[in-house]
């Protein structure tokens, strides 16, 4: 158990809908990262937050957004969902965010029908 | 050329074999190198973290980094069926924030 929690574990929804994925980092970690993993693309970095502020952005679509709250939990919002958004979404956390170890949560499996 | 490349496998070996997993990268700015292990559809877990060229050993695992040739290896001695998983190499740049670039991973199957 990495100490990173993610909810829900599974999510099934329809095209065009909007969903919110939630992540609680390990106690003491200030940085949160979001990744998408699909079968053909591997782990793709989406976005990083550090202590409430956006720190780095990767291949995140405009339909996706994220935020980190004062209690350091983070939410990833996915809107206007398409079939191709079906994937595993992982959250990771680290103490600072500058080259330190990232600890991954168990992931949320999103299925868009 | 992709930034990080790994042979997807699967690599099938018998129990007890020495396994060599390899990764190449193209970005010379990468400064540190991680190996993660991922069991099927689970969250990746960190195996090894190295910050320089050379070897680092931890139990049955040895990570080897050759920055001059941009080549990373993970060796597993006395492989066990429980080692069956996908191994992801993930080099990163330490520039005040940390983003890892993951390879697609190599699937390893260790048969009893």
Interface residues (C-beta under 8 A of the other chain):
Chain A: X2 X4 X31 X33 X35 X41 X42 X43 X44 X45 X48 X50 X55 X56 X58 X88 X90 X94 X97 X98 X99 X100 X101 X102 X103 X104 X105 X106 X107 X109
Chain B: X31 X32 X34 X36 X41 X42 X43 X44 X45 X46 X49 X51 X88 X92 X93 X94 X95 X96 X97 X98 X99 X100 X101 X102 X103 X104 X105
